[in-house]
Amino acid sequence: MLKKIGFNKKLLAIALLSLGLGACSSTDEEDEATKVAELTEINAVFEADVLWESSVGNGVSDYFSRIQPSVAYGKLYTASREGDVIAFGLEKGDELWSTDLSDLKGERGFFDSRQSALLNGGPITGIKKIFIGSENGDVFALDAETGKLDWQGKVKGEVIAAPAIDAGILVVNTASGVIKAFNASNGQDEWQIEQEVPALTLRGVSAPAISSGGVVVGSADGTLSVYILENGQQGWTAEVGEATGSTQLERVIDLDSAPLIFGDKVYSISVRGNLTAVDLRTGRMIWERKYSSYRQLSISGNTIFLTDIKGHIYAVDRQNGFEKWSQLSLTNRGVTGPAVAGNYIVVGDFEGYLHFIDQTTGNIVARHEVDSSGLNIAPTVHDDIIYAQSRNGDLQAIKIP
């Protein structure tokens, strides 16, 4: 999770994040701060209805990854870190096509070991294509119907967050601070900007969000900025993170959660600092509240849902930032960001459980185990179906009750 100190590939460092950002003064307090909550019995109001199951290669294993299934054009698209990009039918989960991005030229022999494509950011969909990035700085565009490679681009730095697409332009943010725009149809370079990256950052970057001709991106220095989609010209910048510690680790303030645009406001959260509401047009801060997270934000009606760095889940009024409820029983369980699913929000944890939480009360009302390898990314929800992919690549489609 931490960059530039030698062990930046393994997600195991997420545990160090909680310890490093909230270190205690005594051994007993440290043990208490990092203690993993045990699951307790709940009065389940329903059981999960699994419609179908399938597999996505070897998944992402123990690596940091934000690969997340995407639904479009009547199909579910997802990937493995090694290079499998697969399209599934929504009704039965049948595999419609599969493309191996680790061997695009088909040159790997039977006895040759597989060289991982290191896929990470995506996949996303648009203009009948599938877009996904890699830690090698590759950006791939595949035909959504056949899986055939349409074009391949290059960007300076690792792509470890999903790209964004609008008006025929694909925007990619990288761990090196480079933001690059491509013509989504043919891969032609459109523009590129470079942001400064602090000496010590978390292993994660903000996925871009696009609205009203602007690209909103969070950065490792704790700022939220907007760029003109057409040419990359910078507009406003707002400070979201708040560096208050005395050491470099304590002053890490990355914005690694994708900005959440809703109407005329954009909501953003720092790994140390604030949850903020910012005017999309001017960048003016409307309100800010003390929450810290690197997970995705979700919104339903007038409520924002978030998971903080300790695995606590909160519901916050989007109009004024006032807290509606908190759910603290999943402490240090590697809880994913929340996904809105009907009357519930759904989060996964490191043991592979999905937890269904009532939107109104914050109570956990059901639980379902997907796979013991764990869930590292929020499930995808589409048309009352939850699609959850485990670290080992197990994929389930679950009907929302």
N, C-alpha and C positions, 0 to 999 in steps of 0.2 A: 504493500500500500504506500509505503514511503519511497520517494525517489531519491536517486543519487547517493545512496548509502549501501548499495551492493545487493540487496535482497528484494528488489522491486517487482518480482514476478509473481510471488505467491500471495494468495489472499489471506494466508495465515496472519499477515501483518495487520489485518483489520483489528485483531485483538489488541495489538499494541497501540492502535489509535485511541481506543477508549482509555487505556492506561496512561498514555502520554499526554492526552489533552485534559485528563482529570486526575492526575497523580495525587496520591494522598501521602501524608507524612509518616505513617507507621505501617508496619507489615500487616497488622490486623485490618487496618482500614483499606490497604491495597487489596487484600484478599476479598474483602467485602465489596469493593468497587468493581472487581473483575469477576465476581462469582456469577456463574451461569444459572439462571432461574430454571428450576425443575418444573415440568408441566404438571398441573394439578387437574383433578377431575372437574369437568364442567357438565352442566345440565344442557346437553345438546338438544337443539330444537329441530334438527334435521340431520340426515346423513348425506354426504356428497354423492351425487349420481354421476359416475364416470361413464361417458358416452363411448370413448375409445382411447386406446393407448398405442403409442408407437415409439420409435427410437431415432435419435439424431446422432449417428456415429458414436464417438466417445465423449460427446458433450464438450465441457470446458475443463473437466477435472478440477484440480485445486487452484487453478490460475484465476487471477482477477479478470473478470469479463463482464461486459454488459450486452452480450448477445441476448436478444429478446424476440420471441416470435412476433410476426406481423401478419395481419389479415388484409387481403385486398384481392379484387378480381375473382372472388369465389374460391380462394385458396388460402392456406396457411403457409407462410414462408418462414424458415428458420435455418440455423446453421450450427456447425460444430467448430471449435477452435482450429482443428486440424485442416479444415478446408471444405467440408461437405456443406453444400447449400441445397436444401430440399424443399420441394413444394408438396403439400399434403392436401387431399380433398377434405373439405370441412365436415361432410356428413359422416364418413366412415374412417377417416384418417388414412386412406390409401395413399401410397406414395405415387405422385404423378410424374415427377422427374427429379433427378439428382445430378448435381454438377460438382466435380472435384476441383477446387481451385488450387490444390497443392500439386496438381499434375495437368495443367491446362494443355500441354502439348502431347500428352499421352505417351511420354517417353519412359515412365517408370517401369522397370522390369519386375518380373514375379519375385525375384530374390532381393530387390532393392528395398531399403527401408524408406518409409514415408517421411518426407520433409514437411513439417507442419506449415500451413499457410498463415498461421497466427491470426486468424480472423477475430475481430473483437467488436468494432462499432457497427451496429445494425442488426439485422437488415431493415431497411425502410423501403417503401414503395412509392412509385409515381411515374407518370407517363408510360404506363405498361412495362416498367422496368423494376428490377430489384437492385438496390444499392447496398454495398457493405464494404467496410474498410478493414485494414489489417495493421498489426504492430510493425510491419515492414514498411509502412507508408504507402501501401497500395490501396487504390480505390477501384472497386469492380462494379460494373453495370451489366446485369444479366437480363435477358428477355424474360418477362414474367410468365409467358405461356410455355416456353420451351426450355428455359434454363441456359440457353446459349449465351456465351459472352458477347456483349455488344461492344463494350470498350473498357479499357483499363487505364487509369490515371495514376499519377505519382504525386505525393505531397511530402514535404520535409517534416519528419516526426511521426510518432506512433498515432494511429487512429484508434482510440480506445473509447470513443463515444459515438453514438449514432449520428450520421449526417442529417441534414434537413433539406427539403426541396420545396420550391415554390416558383411559379412563373418560369418554369423551364431551367432554373438555376439550382445546382446542387452545392450546398455549403458544408465544408468539413472543418472541424476544429481539431487540433492535434495537441499532444502532450508537450511539444516543443514551443508552443505559443503561436504557431502559424495557423492562420485561418485562410482557407483557399476556396474559391468558387469555380465550379466547372459548368460548362454547358451540359445540361443533363442529357441531351439528345446524342451528342457525339464525343463528349469528354474534353472538348477544347477548353484551355485555361481562360478564365474570365478576369479574375483579379486575385490578389494575394496581399495579406497584411501580416506583420509580425508583432506580437506582443512580448514584452519582457516577462521572463519567468523567474520567480525567486529561487534562491539557492536550494531551498528545501521545500518540497511540495508533496502532497499526497499523490498516490498513483490513481489518477482519475482526472477527467476534464469535463467541463460542461458541454453537453450537446447543444448546438444552436437551436433557436426557435425563431420562426419567421412569421411576421404579420404586417400587413399594411405597407409592404415594400421595405420593411426594416428587418435586419438580422440581429437578434438579441443574444448575447453570449456572456457567460460568466468567466472570470479569469482567476488565476492562481493568486493574484494580489488582493483578492477580495472585492473587486469592482465588477459592476454590471454595465455593459456598454451596448450601444446600438450602432449598426453600420447600415448604410444604404445598400440594398440588395443588388441594385443595378451596377454599382461601381466600387463598392467597398469603402466609400467615404465615411469617416466616423462622425457620429452625431453626439448624443449626450452620454455621460458616464456617471454612475451612482455608486457610492461606497456602501457595500453590504457587510463585508467582513470587518471585524474589529480586533486588531492585534493588541493584546494586553499583557502578555507574558514577558519574562525576562530572557528566555532561551529561544533559539530558533524553532524548536519543536512546539513550544507553547504559543509562538506567534504565527503558526500555520493557519491561514484564514481562507483557504481555497473555496471557490464556488464551483463545486463539482456536480451539483444537481442542475438539470436542465431548467432554464427559466420557464415558468408556467404563465402563458398569456391567456387572459380571460377578459373579453370585452376591451375596455380602454385601460386596463391595468396589467402589469406584469408582476408576478410574485417570484421571489428568489430567496434562497437560504444559503448561508455559509456554514462551513464545517466548524467554525468558531465565530460566533457573532450573532447574527440576527436573521429572523424571517421578516422580509420586508414587502410592502406593497408600493409599487412605483408607477407613476403616471406614464403610460406607454408613449405618449406624444412628446412630453417635455423632460422626462427623467426625474421629475420632482418626487421626493419621498413623501408618501401619504401617511404611512405608519410603519413602525418597526417593533418587533417583540423578540425577547431573548430565547431563541431556539437554535440548535446547532445540528446540522445534518449534511450528509453527502448523498442521500437517497432521493429518489424522485418524489415530487409533490403531486398530489391529486386533488381534484376539486369536484364537488357535487352541489349544485345550487349555490347557497351562500356559505358553504363550509369548505375550508381547506383541510386536507388530511396530510399528516407528515409522520415520519419515523425518525427519531433523533439518534445520535451516535451511541446511546445506551440501549437502543431497541425499544424505547418507550414510544407509544403512538398517541398522537394528539389530534383533536378536532378544534379548529380555530375559525372564528367568524371572519370571512374575507373582507367585510366592510370596515371593521375596526381592529382586527387582530386579537380580540378577546377570546380566551380559551373557553371552549364549551365542555370538553371532557378530556380525560387522560386515561390511558390503559398502560399500566406499569408492570404487568405480570410476566412480560417476555424479556426481561432485562438480560442483556449480553448474549442473546440467542442468535445474533447475526441477522436480525429481522430485516427483510426487504422493505422497500418503499411500498406504500399502500396502493392498491388498485380498486377503483369503484366498481362494484358488482351488484346491481339492483339496489336493494335496501341495505346492503352490507358494504364494508370494505374488506379486502382480503390481503393478507401479508403472508410471506413464507419465512421459514427459518432454517438454520444450519443443519438441522436434523431431517429436513425434508417435509415438514408439516406445513399445511396451509391453515391459517386461522381466520375464521369468519367473524367479523366484528360488527355489531349493530351500529349503523350510522348515527342513530339518535342517542343511544345510551352509552356507547363505548364498551358494552359487555361482549365477551367472546361467547358466541352462541353455537359454534360448531368447529370441528377440527377434522382434518383429513391428511393422511400421509401419502405423499406422492412417491418419494423415493428416499432412502436413508442417506444417499450421497449428499443431500442438502439442496436447498433452493437459494440462489445468490442474487436473483433478479426478480422484480415484481412480475406476477403473471400478466398476461395480456387478456383483456376482456373485449368481446365483440358479439353483438346480437345475443346477449344473455348466455354466452358460453365463456368459461374461463379456460385459458390455455396456459398450462404450467410446465416448464421445462427444468429438469433437475441438472445438477452438475455432471452426472454421468450420461446425460443425453436422453433420459426417459421423458417422454412427452405425454401429457394427459389432457383430454378435453372433458370439462366438468360442467354439467348443467347448473345454472344458478337457480336455486329453489324459489 
